[in-house]
């Protein structure tokens, strides 16, 4: 999925994302927060409404 809005991680298990990043969604464990992986291999949760 393509990131549309920036998000700064607040916890160690979250991803910092910027517009244009591409995230591979690993799983959608709830409606608001998904687990994903960036191209550089970093994994973490991100807000689903930022894509």
Secondary structure, 3 states (H helix, E strand, C coil): CECCCCECCCCCCECCECCCCEEEEEECCCCCEEEEEECCCCEEEEEHHHC
